[in-house]
Amino acid sequence: MTATALVCPDCGAEYADRWRCECGYPLEFARQPLPEGPAPEPASFDTREGLWAFAEFLPVEQHVSLGEGMTPLEDAPEWDAQFKLEYVFPTGSFKDRGATTTLSRAVELGVGKVVEDSSGNAGAAIATYAARAGIDAEIYVPASVKASKIEAIEAAGATPIRVEGSRGDVTDACVEEAVGGSAWYASHAWNPAFFAGTATVAYEIALQRDWEAPDAVVTPLGHGTLFLGAYRGFRALAEAGWIDEIPRLYGAQAAGYAPIAAELHGDAAGSNDVADGIQIRDPVQQEAILDAIDATGGDAIALGEEPVAEELDRLHRAGFYTEPTCAVAPAALAELRERGEIDADEDVVVPLTGSGLKG
């Protein structure tokens, strides 16, 4: 299979491979594969290949895998919702969805070295799947990153590059390496292969609900890796005729790091250091995220530390051992219901994105 070409949705330029359009816009795959015919009977759908069971929707062939995907969808009566347990992936976070497709594309292209910038989870995922692929990896991280996440990167044989300064400074250092041409940028914020992987969360949710999409999905929102992937996945399912409607998508941001909520409401003041995994002030996919919110009738809100910390304790007491950033989404669900944006009788799915074992 020849690697699928990329296209700029802004200026229309096409590339065999590139991490960013010359006009500066994030690239997408030139085509979205879709299966022919109606959705199969859920009971007959073979899920033994994990998320790769949805290969007909994926613009990348499977080359690198650790059996990831088909995470449990569990009823959470205390929240009147269903939780998608994304923290049971091989490296303990949903970022494995994007890592398997991104490194598979790297193999298709004959890449010898990848670089990524990350506050932790994406770096651990890329490092692990690069090891599986036999590809060298350097992961640029904030100097203050948690020791447990550095250990995961080093254990996979990748090289962590600590960068002093802001999260933006980490990205700038990594981009400089990628622009220099010595490595392939396996970015969870820029690389379209990563979003093709995170789109599989929608395919799994739809299958687990017998091809009926929920009324709403609430996710943490930093760079929009899962949020935007979910939108593209549900959109592809609708285009294939496998679901009738796309759910409303809601993004939960950390106060003080909430550019999407600020754009929509102008009310993102405050601080939240509990949800450290989504402390992103300038998401490169901001326009696409806003378009997804508009297209689905969703929203984005910002939450401070207190409700997120309280929700984390509540999750742990209920047996959902997640890392702190996960708690922002169920906390947002409570706020959205209080505001009347999500009704009490609506079906809601909330992905729990990272394991509490990460420290």
Beta strands, then each sheet from edge to edge (+ up, - down):
strand 1: 6-7
strand 2: 14-15
strand 3: 28-29
strand 4: 73-76
strand 5: 81-85
strand 6: 113-117
strand 7: 136-142
strand 8: 159-163
strand 9: 184-185
strand 10: 216-220
strand 11: 248-254
strand 12: 299-303
strand 13: 348-352
sheet 1: 2+ 1- 3+
sheet 2: 4+ 5- 13- 10- 11- 12-
sheet 3: 8+ 7+ 6+ 9+
end
